Amino acid sequence: MHADLRDRDQAILHAEEAFRYSSAIALACAIGAAALASLAVSMVFTRRIGRSLSSLSEAATRVGSGRYDARVAAPQMGPELDEVAASFNHMAEQLQGSDRLRERLLADVAHEVRTPVATIAAYLEAVEDGVRPFDSTTIELLREQALRLTRISEDLAAVTQAESGELPLAVCATAPADLVTSAIGAGQTRAAAGGVHLDGEVQEHLPTLQVDPLRMGQVLDNLVSNAIRHTPPGGRVMVTASRTSRGSVRFSVTDTGDGIAAEHLPHVFERFYRVDTARDRGHGGSGIGLAISLALAHAHGGTITATSPGPGKGSTFTVLCPH
């Protein structure tokens, strides 16, 4: 009886030892397999991340060297890395757009300056050769071309200062009605000379604005001058001031003139942008007035937009000033 019990106990001990041994082996195999799997996955992800970072580094190097057409593909390894790739591509697109604008700006500046400089040079050469007398007519023409150059340089300086935030603003309490009255008064002579009817309308009980009256007046003056320039004789330009549902003050300059095609509307505030190059140069604008207006509106914390039903149907420029 005792021998049987001893045999049974030993069998149980052997079974327990065998179970522990097999469990240890199974655990070791599982740990080894997990380690190998983790190592393999880590290597795969490391290589993918490495390729993605290498691609991003190469694209950044190309952008740094001035090749703004560089783009990176989304690595599709999680929203974080995809967002980094999207942000990089957006940055490259913005830089590319800025570079194109810079190139066009330089070309436009060169074109704008070339005409008056060539005219001055030609007339001086004609005077020197005795082909043309140095009379009051010649002097007046030379003066006009010099003033055109001066206006271009002053406009470029003004828009650059406004866009960089370096333009000082003498902010004070200003009534919207005063701004409208001033804009109409400044444009009356030009409107009358062009046979354009210029009028204004101001909503009652508008809040007082904290703006620089000279700079905000310059915004409206530019818009009114632009509207008169593009409105034929017998047309109408209307300057209004009203209150929005959010409490801001809305200035609108509406004309019955040339109008603007839909494809040109997003670009009318760019420097030197012209809807019709030949016609606009004939109107005598420098091509920077709307860019100055936009920069000054932003400097006051406001916005400015342009809308038009289409060519020949007039246009409306709207300035929103926060109260």
BELNOR-V135301 format. One line per field, one symbol per residue. psi: psi as a letter, one per 40 degrees, with the letter a starting at -180 (. if undefined). burial: 1 if it has 9 or more other ideal C-beta (glycine too) atoms within 8 Angstrom, else 0. A space follows every 10 residues. Layout:
psi->???
burial->???
This chain:
psi->dddddddddd dddddddddd dddddddddd dddddddddd dddddddddd dddddddddd ddddeegeeh iiiheffidd dddddddddd dddddddddd dddddddddd dddddddddd ddddddddee dhigaddddd dddddddddd dddddddddd dddeeehhhg hihhhddddd ddddddeddd dddefhhhii hhiifiihig ihdddddddd ddddddddde hiheahhhhi hihideeihh hhhhifbdih ideedeeeei hehhdhdddd ddeeieeedd ddddddddde eaihihihei heeiihhhhh hi.
burial->0000000000 0000000000 0000000000 0000000000 0000100110 1100110111 0110000101 0100101000 1101110110 1100110010 1001100110 0110011011 0011011000 0000000110 1100110110 1100110110 1100001010 0001111111 1111011101 1001010111 0110010010 1110111111 1111111111 1000111111 1111000111 1111101111 1001100110 1110100001 1000111111 1111111111 0101010101 0001111111 100
